[in-house]
Amino acid sequence: MSRIRITWKKSTISHPERQRRCIRALGLKKLNHSVIHDDTPQIRGMIRAVAHLIEWDIVD
């Protein structure tokens, strides 16, 4: 199974609470913090919801 590296790049100030909760659910704590998750449909859905706030790439 492939893995995805997600990095939080833009603040959630002035964004809806739902997007803030999604950032927290991904395990991101501060700006420029990165986490690695398995590539699952649930994670892809969260990435899609906050794509304008994060950067992501597939890790081999």
N, C-alpha and C positions, 0 to 999 in steps of 0.2 A: 504494500500500500504506500502511496506517495505521501509526502508530508508538505505542509504549507507554513512558511514563515510570514508572520503578520507583524507589521511595525506601525505604531500609532504616530501619525504625522501632523494632524491638525486638531486643535482644541475643540471640545464639545460645547464651549460657551455659546449661547444663543442657538443651540440645536435642541430638538425635542428630547424629553426625558427617555423616550423609548430608545433613541440612539445612544444615549449615555449608558443605559443599562446593557445594551448590546456590546459596547466597548468593554465594560466590566466583565460581562459573561465570557468574552474572549480571553480574559485574564490579563488585560493590559492595565498597568498601574499609572504610568506617567507618560508624557510625550516622549517620543523616540524610544520607547520600550518595545522590545520584540519578544514574541512567543512563537513556539512551533506546535502545530496541531496536525493530527491526521486529516487527510483530505476526505471529509464526509459531507453528505448533502446538508447536514445541519450547520456545519461550519461554513460551507459555501453560502448558505442563506444569510448567515450573520455578516459575512464579508460583503455580500450584495447590499445589505441594509445600510452599511456604513462605509461603502467604497470611497466616498468623497473625503473621508477622514483618515484612511489608512493606506499603506502600500503593502502589497503581498507578492510573494513569488513562490514557486515550487522548489523544494529542497530535495536533492537526490540523496 
